[in-house]
């Protein structure tokens, strides 16, 4: 599926890692001070992460916990 959008498998993996890091960044900020605006952006990254995971296909069992 990633090739349909012009991404190589390696590029898709890099995108997953980048979005995962942003999700962690927002989660950390929200723990310190809840903010509806931050929460909205965090939700966007959550949905983007799920879409990218779907594009990547099945994730090996030993990597599932690493990606979350």
Phi, psi and omega in degrees: 000322182298326180295332178299325181267002177088011178265138171280167178299320180294320178296320179295320177298318178298319177297318178300316180295317180297316180291323177300317180296320178296321178299318179294321179298314179293321180298318179296315180296321181291329177293323180287316180207104179303136182211124181302324180293316177296321180298322179295316178294321178300320178296322177298316179293324177299315181292321177297318179301315180296320178296317179295321177298320177297320179294325183287338182090194184300136178262131178303145183305323183286351179256349184304314181291329181292323183285336183279000000 
